[in-house]
């Protein structure tokens, strides 16, 4: 998930560099969503692992 979020942020930077504002905004939105999903899954995985061991 984090890999895809970074890829979309790079796509957004390249699109913004070439002046494609709409594509850049869309890529940033997708990147933000993927990053939030990654954070939620990472925290859930950490908590479930901590509960299982404890």
GUBAZA-111926 format. One record per residue: x, y, z of N, C-alpha, C in turn; residue number from 1. Coordinates in steps of 0.02 Angstrom, whole numbers, plus 50000, padded with zeros to 5 digits. Layout:
N
<pt><n_xx>X</n_xx><n_yy>Y</n_yy><n_zz>Z</n_zz><ca_xx>X</ca_xx><ca_yy>Y</ca_yy><ca_zz>Z</ca_zz><c_xx>X</c_xx><c_yy>Y</c_yy><c_zz>Z</c_zz><num>NUM</num></pt>
...
This chain:
54
<pt><n_xx>50041</n_xx><n_yy>49940</n_yy><n_zz>50000</n_zz><ca_xx>50000</ca_xx><ca_yy>50000</ca_yy><ca_zz>50000</ca_zz><c_xx>50043</c_xx><c_yy>50063</c_yy><c_zz>50000</c_zz><num>1</num></pt>
<pt><n_xx>50094</n_xx><n_yy>50062</n_yy><n_zz>50041</n_zz><ca_xx>50136</ca_xx><ca_yy>50122</ca_yy><ca_zz>50045</ca_zz><c_xx>50172</c_xx><c_yy>50133</c_yy><c_zz>49979</c_zz><num>2</num></pt>
<pt><n_xx>50190</n_xx><n_yy>50080</n_yy><n_zz>49946</n_zz><ca_xx>50224</ca_xx><ca_yy>50086</ca_yy><ca_zz>49881</ca_zz><c_xx>50178</c_xx><c_yy>50121</c_yy><c_zz>49831</c_zz><num>3</num></pt>
<pt><n_xx>50115</n_xx><n_yy>50100</n_yy><n_zz>49829</n_zz><ca_xx>50069</ca_xx><ca_yy>50131</ca_yy><ca_zz>49782</ca_zz><c_xx>50055</c_xx><c_yy>50204</c_yy><c_zz>49799</c_zz><num>4</num></pt>
<pt><n_xx>50052</n_xx><n_yy>50220</n_yy><n_zz>49863</n_zz><ca_xx>50042</ca_xx><ca_yy>50290</ca_yy><ca_zz>49883</ca_zz><c_xx>50101</c_xx><c_yy>50333</c_yy><c_zz>49859</c_zz><num>5</num></pt>
<pt><n_xx>50161</n_xx><n_yy>50308</n_yy><n_zz>49868</n_zz><ca_xx>50220</ca_xx><ca_yy>50345</ca_yy><ca_zz>49846</ca_zz><c_xx>50220</c_xx><c_yy>50352</c_yy><c_zz>49770</c_zz><num>6</num></pt>
<pt><n_xx>50201</n_xx><n_yy>50300</n_yy><n_zz>49734</n_zz><ca_xx>50198</ca_xx><ca_yy>50303</ca_yy><ca_zz>49661</ca_zz><c_xx>50148</c_xx><c_yy>50356</c_yy><c_zz>49638</c_zz><num>7</num></pt>
<pt><n_xx>50090</n_xx><n_yy>50360</n_yy><n_zz>49670</n_zz><ca_xx>50042</ca_xx><ca_yy>50411</ca_yy><ca_zz>49651</ca_zz><c_xx>50067</c_xx><c_yy>50481</c_yy><c_zz>49668</c_zz><num>8</num></pt>
<pt><n_xx>50103</n_xx><n_yy>50489</n_yy><n_zz>49723</n_zz><ca_xx>50131</ca_xx><ca_yy>50555</ca_yy><ca_zz>49738</ca_zz><c_xx>50184</c_xx><c_yy>50575</c_yy><c_zz>49687</c_zz><num>9</num></pt>
<pt><n_xx>50224</n_xx><n_yy>50528</n_yy><n_zz>49664</n_zz><ca_xx>50274</ca_xx><ca_yy>50543</ca_yy><ca_zz>49613</ca_zz><c_xx>50239</c_xx><c_yy>50561</c_yy><c_zz>49547</c_zz><num>10</num></pt>
<pt><n_xx>50186</n_xx><n_yy>50524</n_yy><n_zz>49530</n_zz><ca_xx>50148</ca_xx><ca_yy>50541</ca_yy><ca_zz>49470</ca_zz><c_xx>50119</c_xx><c_yy>50611</c_yy><c_zz>49476</c_zz><num>11</num></pt>
<pt><n_xx>50094</n_xx><n_yy>50629</n_yy><n_zz>49535</n_zz><ca_xx>50067</ca_xx><ca_yy>50696</ca_yy><ca_zz>49545</ca_zz><c_xx>50121</c_xx><c_yy>50749</c_yy><c_zz>49537</c_zz><num>12</num></pt>
<pt><n_xx>50180</n_xx><n_yy>50737</n_yy><n_zz>49563</n_zz><ca_xx>50234</ca_xx><ca_yy>50785</ca_yy><ca_zz>49556</ca_zz><c_xx>50254</c_xx><c_yy>50795</c_yy><c_zz>49483</c_zz><num>13</num></pt>
<pt><n_xx>50259</n_xx><n_yy>50740</n_yy><n_zz>49447</n_zz><ca_xx>50277</ca_xx><ca_yy>50744</ca_yy><ca_zz>49376</ca_zz><c_xx>50222</c_xx><c_yy>50779</c_yy><c_zz>49336</c_zz><num>14</num></pt>
<pt><n_xx>50159</n_xx><n_yy>50763</n_yy><n_zz>49350</n_zz><ca_xx>50104</ca_xx><ca_yy>50795</ca_yy><ca_zz>49315</ca_zz><c_xx>50101</c_xx><c_yy>50870</c_yy><c_zz>49330</c_zz><num>15</num></pt>
<pt><n_xx>50113</n_xx><n_yy>50888</n_yy><n_zz>49392</n_zz><ca_xx>50114</ca_xx><ca_yy>50959</ca_yy><ca_zz>49410</ca_zz><c_xx>50172</c_xx><c_yy>50995</c_yy><c_zz>49377</c_zz><num>16</num></pt>
<pt><n_xx>50227</n_xx><n_yy>50962</n_yy><n_zz>49370</n_zz><ca_xx>50286</ca_xx><ca_yy>50992</ca_yy><ca_zz>49338</ca_zz><c_xx>50271</c_xx><c_yy>51008</c_yy><c_zz>49265</c_zz><num>17</num></pt>
<pt><n_xx>50234</n_xx><n_yy>50966</n_yy><n_zz>49232</n_zz><ca_xx>50217</ca_xx><ca_yy>50977</ca_yy><ca_zz>49162</ca_zz><c_xx>50153</c_xx><c_yy>51016</c_yy><c_zz>49152</c_zz><num>18</num></pt>
<pt><n_xx>50121</n_xx><n_yy>51037</n_yy><n_zz>49206</n_zz><ca_xx>50062</ca_xx><ca_yy>51081</ca_yy><ca_zz>49201</ca_zz><c_xx>49995</c_xx><c_yy>51046</c_yy><c_zz>49197</c_zz><num>19</num></pt>
<pt><n_xx>49992</n_xx><n_yy>50983</n_yy><n_zz>49212</n_zz><ca_xx>49928</ca_xx><ca_yy>50947</ca_yy><ca_zz>49211</ca_zz><c_xx>49898</c_xx><c_yy>50949</c_yy><c_zz>49282</c_zz><num>20</num></pt>
<pt><n_xx>49864</n_xx><n_yy>51004</n_yy><n_zz>49297</n_zz><ca_xx>49838</ca_xx><ca_yy>51015</ca_yy><ca_zz>49364</ca_zz><c_xx>49785</c_xx><c_yy>50966</c_yy><c_zz>49385</c_zz><num>21</num></pt>
<pt><n_xx>49740</n_xx><n_yy>50949</n_yy><n_zz>49340</n_zz><ca_xx>49685</ca_xx><ca_yy>50903</ca_yy><ca_zz>49357</ca_zz><c_xx>49710</c_xx><c_yy>50833</c_yy><c_zz>49372</c_zz><num>22</num></pt>
<pt><n_xx>49757</n_xx><n_yy>50810</n_yy><n_zz>49331</n_zz><ca_xx>49785</ca_xx><ca_yy>50744</ca_yy><ca_zz>49342</ca_zz><c_xx>49825</c_xx><c_yy>50743</c_yy><c_zz>49407</c_zz><num>23</num></pt>
<pt><n_xx>49862</n_xx><n_yy>50797</n_yy><n_zz>49420</n_zz><ca_xx>49901</ca_xx><ca_yy>50801</ca_yy><ca_zz>49481</ca_zz><c_xx>49856</c_xx><c_yy>50800</c_yy><c_zz>49543</c_zz><num>24</num></pt>
<pt><n_xx>49801</n_xx><n_yy>50836</n_yy><n_zz>49540</n_zz><ca_xx>49755</ca_xx><ca_yy>50838</ca_yy><ca_zz>49597</ca_zz><c_xx>49724</c_xx><c_yy>50769</c_yy><c_zz>49609</c_zz><num>25</num></pt>
<pt><n_xx>49706</n_xx><n_yy>50736</n_yy><n_zz>49555</n_zz><ca_xx>49677</ca_xx><ca_yy>50669</ca_yy><ca_zz>49562</ca_zz><c_xx>49728</c_xx><c_yy>50620</c_yy><c_zz>49591</c_zz><num>26</num></pt>
<pt><n_xx>49789</n_xx><n_yy>50623</n_yy><n_zz>49567</n_zz><ca_xx>49841</ca_xx><ca_yy>50578</ca_yy><ca_zz>49592</ca_zz><c_xx>49856</c_xx><c_yy>50591</c_yy><c_zz>49665</c_zz><num>27</num></pt>
<pt><n_xx>49855</n_xx><n_yy>50654</n_yy><n_zz>49686</n_zz><ca_xx>49866</ca_xx><ca_yy>50670</ca_yy><ca_zz>49757</ca_zz><c_xx>49809</c_xx><c_yy>50643</c_yy><c_zz>49799</c_zz><num>28</num></pt>
<pt><n_xx>49748</n_xx><n_yy>50650</n_yy><n_zz>49775</n_zz><ca_xx>49690</ca_xx><ca_yy>50623</ca_yy><ca_zz>49812</ca_zz><c_xx>49694</c_xx><c_yy>50548</c_yy><c_zz>49821</c_zz><num>29</num></pt>
<pt><n_xx>49712</n_xx><n_yy>50513</n_yy><n_zz>49768</n_zz><ca_xx>49719</ca_xx><ca_yy>50440</ca_yy><ca_zz>49772</ca_zz><c_xx>49776</c_xx><c_yy>50422</c_yy><c_zz>49818</c_zz><num>30</num></pt>
<pt><n_xx>49832</n_xx><n_yy>50458</n_yy><n_zz>49814</n_zz><ca_xx>49889</ca_xx><ca_yy>50445</ca_yy><ca_zz>49857</ca_zz><c_xx>49872</c_xx><c_yy>50455</c_yy><c_zz>49931</c_zz><num>31</num></pt>
<pt><n_xx>49833</n_xx><n_yy>50507</n_yy><n_zz>49946</n_zz><ca_xx>49813</ca_xx><ca_yy>50519</ca_yy><ca_zz>50015</ca_zz><c_xx>49769</c_xx><c_yy>50462</c_yy><c_zz>50041</c_zz><num>32</num></pt>
<pt><n_xx>49722</n_xx><n_yy>50440</n_yy><n_zz>50000</n_zz><ca_xx>49678</ca_xx><ca_yy>50386</ca_yy><ca_zz>50021</ca_zz><c_xx>49718</c_xx><c_yy>50322</c_yy><c_zz>50034</c_zz><num>33</num></pt>
<pt><n_xx>49764</n_xx><n_yy>50306</n_yy><n_zz>49989</n_zz><ca_xx>49805</ca_xx><ca_yy>50246</ca_yy><ca_zz>49998</ca_zz><c_xx>49849</c_xx><c_yy>50251</c_yy><c_zz>50060</c_zz><num>34</num></pt>
<pt><n_xx>49875</n_xx><n_yy>50311</n_yy><n_zz>50073</n_zz><ca_xx>49917</ca_xx><ca_yy>50320</ca_yy><ca_zz>50132</ca_zz><c_xx>49877</c_xx><c_yy>50311</c_yy><c_zz>50196</c_zz><num>35</num></pt>
<pt><n_xx>49816</n_xx><n_yy>50337</n_yy><n_zz>50198</n_zz><ca_xx>49773</ca_xx><ca_yy>50329</ca_yy><ca_zz>50257</ca_zz><c_xx>49755</c_xx><c_yy>50255</c_yy><c_zz>50266</c_zz><num>36</num></pt>
<pt><n_xx>49740</n_xx><n_yy>50221</n_yy><n_zz>50212</n_zz><ca_xx>49724</ca_xx><ca_yy>50149</ca_yy><ca_zz>50217</ca_zz><c_xx>49785</c_xx><c_yy>50111</c_yy><c_zz>50243</c_zz><num>37</num></pt>
<pt><n_xx>49845</n_xx><n_yy>50129</n_yy><n_zz>50219</n_zz><ca_xx>49906</ca_xx><ca_yy>50098</ca_yy><ca_zz>50243</ca_zz><c_xx>49915</c_xx><c_yy>50110</c_yy><c_zz>50318</c_zz><num>38</num></pt>
<pt><n_xx>49904</n_xx><n_yy>50171</n_yy><n_zz>50341</n_zz><ca_xx>49912</ca_xx><ca_yy>50186</ca_yy><ca_zz>50413</ca_zz><c_xx>49862</c_xx><c_yy>50146</c_yy><c_zz>50455</c_zz><num>39</num></pt>
<pt><n_xx>49800</n_xx><n_yy>50142</n_yy><n_zz>50433</n_zz><ca_xx>49749</ca_xx><ca_yy>50105</ca_yy><ca_zz>50470</ca_zz><c_xx>49768</c_xx><c_yy>50031</c_yy><c_zz>50475</c_zz><num>40</num></pt>
<pt><n_xx>49788</n_xx><n_yy>50003</n_yy><n_zz>50418</n_zz><ca_xx>49807</ca_xx><ca_yy>49932</ca_yy><ca_zz>50418</ca_zz><c_xx>49870</c_xx><c_yy>49919</c_yy><c_zz>50459</c_zz><num>41</num></pt>
<pt><n_xx>49918</n_xx><n_yy>49965</n_yy><n_zz>50457</n_zz><ca_xx>49979</ca_xx><ca_yy>49957</ca_yy><ca_zz>50496</ca_zz><c_xx>49965</c_xx><c_yy>49960</c_yy><c_zz>50571</c_zz><num>42</num></pt>
<pt><n_xx>49923</n_xx><n_yy>50007</n_yy><n_zz>50592</n_zz><ca_xx>49906</ca_xx><ca_yy>50012</ca_yy><ca_zz>50663</ca_zz><c_xx>49866</c_xx><c_yy>49951</c_yy><c_zz>50685</c_zz><num>43</num></pt>
<pt><n_xx>49818</n_xx><n_yy>49929</n_yy><n_zz>50644</n_zz><ca_xx>49778</ca_xx><ca_yy>49870</ca_yy><ca_zz>50661</ca_zz><c_xx>49823</c_xx><c_yy>49809</c_yy><c_zz>50666</c_zz><num>44</num></pt>
<pt><n_xx>49869</n_xx><n_yy>49801</n_yy><n_zz>50620</n_zz><ca_xx>49915</ca_xx><ca_yy>49744</ca_yy><ca_zz>50622</ca_zz><c_xx>49958</c_xx><c_yy>49746</c_yy><c_zz>50685</c_zz><num>45</num></pt>
<pt><n_xx>49982</n_xx><n_yy>49805</n_yy><n_zz>50703</n_zz><ca_xx>50023</ca_xx><ca_yy>49812</ca_yy><ca_zz>50763</ca_zz><c_xx>49982</c_xx><c_yy>49795</c_yy><c_zz>50825</c_zz><num>46</num></pt>
<pt><n_xx>49921</n_xx><n_yy>49820</n_yy><n_zz>50829</n_zz><ca_xx>49880</ca_xx><ca_yy>49808</ca_yy><ca_zz>50888</ca_zz><c_xx>49861</c_xx><c_yy>49734</c_yy><c_zz>50894</c_zz><num>47</num></pt>
<pt><n_xx>49842</n_xx><n_yy>49703</n_yy><n_zz>50839</n_zz><ca_xx>49825</ca_xx><ca_yy>49632</ca_yy><ca_zz>50842</ca_zz><c_xx>49885</c_xx><c_yy>49589</c_yy><c_zz>50860</c_zz><num>48</num></pt>
<pt><n_xx>49943</n_xx><n_yy>49607</n_yy><n_zz>50834</n_zz><ca_xx>50004</ca_xx><ca_yy>49570</ca_yy><ca_zz>50852</ca_zz><c_xx>50022</c_xx><c_yy>49579</c_yy><c_zz>50925</c_zz><num>49</num></pt>
<pt><n_xx>50012</n_xx><n_yy>49640</n_yy><n_zz>50951</n_zz><ca_xx>50027</ca_xx><ca_yy>49655</ca_yy><ca_zz>51021</ca_zz><c_xx>49978</c_xx><c_yy>49617</c_yy><c_zz>51067</c_zz><num>50</num></pt>
<pt><n_xx>49915</n_xx><n_yy>49615</n_yy><n_zz>51048</n_zz><ca_xx>49864</ca_xx><ca_yy>49580</ca_yy><ca_zz>51088</ca_zz><c_xx>49877</c_xx><c_yy>49505</c_yy><c_zz>51087</c_zz><num>51</num></pt>
<pt><n_xx>49896</n_xx><n_yy>49478</n_yy><n_zz>51030</n_zz><ca_xx>49908</ca_xx><ca_yy>49406</ca_yy><ca_zz>51024</ca_zz><c_xx>49967</c_xx><c_yy>49383</c_yy><c_zz>51067</c_zz><num>52</num></pt>
<pt><n_xx>50019</n_xx><n_yy>49424</n_yy><n_zz>51069</n_zz><ca_xx>50079</ca_xx><ca_yy>49406</ca_yy><ca_zz>51109</ca_zz><c_xx>50068</c_xx><c_yy>49417</c_yy><c_zz>51183</c_zz><num>53</num></pt>
<pt><n_xx>50029</n_xx><n_yy>49467</n_yy><n_zz>51199</n_zz><ca_xx>50021</ca_xx><ca_yy>49487</ca_yy><ca_zz>51269</ca_zz><c_xx>49971</c_xx><c_yy>49450</c_yy><c_zz>51308</c_zz><num>54</num></pt>
